[in-house]
Amino acid sequence: MTRYVVRPMQFDDIDAVGEVERECFTTPWPASAYRRELRDNRTGRYIVLVEVTDEGRPAPSGRRQEVSGEPAGGVRRAVGQFLRPFSRSTPVPTMVANERIVGFAGMWLMLDEAHVTTIGVKRDLRGQGLGEVLFATLLDLAMHLGARRATLEVRVSNYPAQALYRKYGFHEEGIRRRYYSDNNEDALIMWSDWLGSPEFQERYRQLRAQLEERLGDLVEIRL
């Protein structure tokens, strides 16, 4: 059985994140950029999507079976650890042979704005809602951290990503000309409405419920 866990990105994850990123982008961030973000950027929040293949074996001794009092399974939310910046004292999850990183995402929290900086999922796992899980988790974190709005840039040709963002209420508010260095493609600047508004909250609640119904017990959030 295969399931997925979303958890904070750690230094030991950087090489695996780089492999996934090279599948997603023609100009991926170097490993040094991720190390700098995790070590020095107090506004940054980065998460990874870990594929876990149980293969009928029990979890190794000491592995957490519950998070914040909630049983494993379903799309769970536990965001307490993200209420403070990452540091070297953050416990590092031990990757085992039946786990691999298959996705990642990140954002910056600047005053009351959340800026989504990156998001990607391995090519063979796209279309299953896993990218949406990462995006929705970032929005959840942004709201818990007090952000009023969220923003991002997206290629003008990336229609699937634009559709996902519009699904969550993001809309175009500008364009950055020749933003992407690989082909000088323009970027749309997209913004959410006020994250605390009743309209956004209701939309988000409905979309999360649909996502949980779609994925069942396949995804767990451990933050």
Beta strands, then each sheet from edge to edge (+ up, - down):
strand 1: 2-8
strand 2: 44-53
strand 3: 66-67
strand 4: 70-71
strand 5: 99-110
strand 6: 113-121
strand 7: 149-155
strand 8: 171-180
strand 9: 185-191
strand 10: 219-221
sheet 1: 8+ 9- 7+ 6+ 5- 2+ 1- 10-
sheet 2: 3+ 4-
end
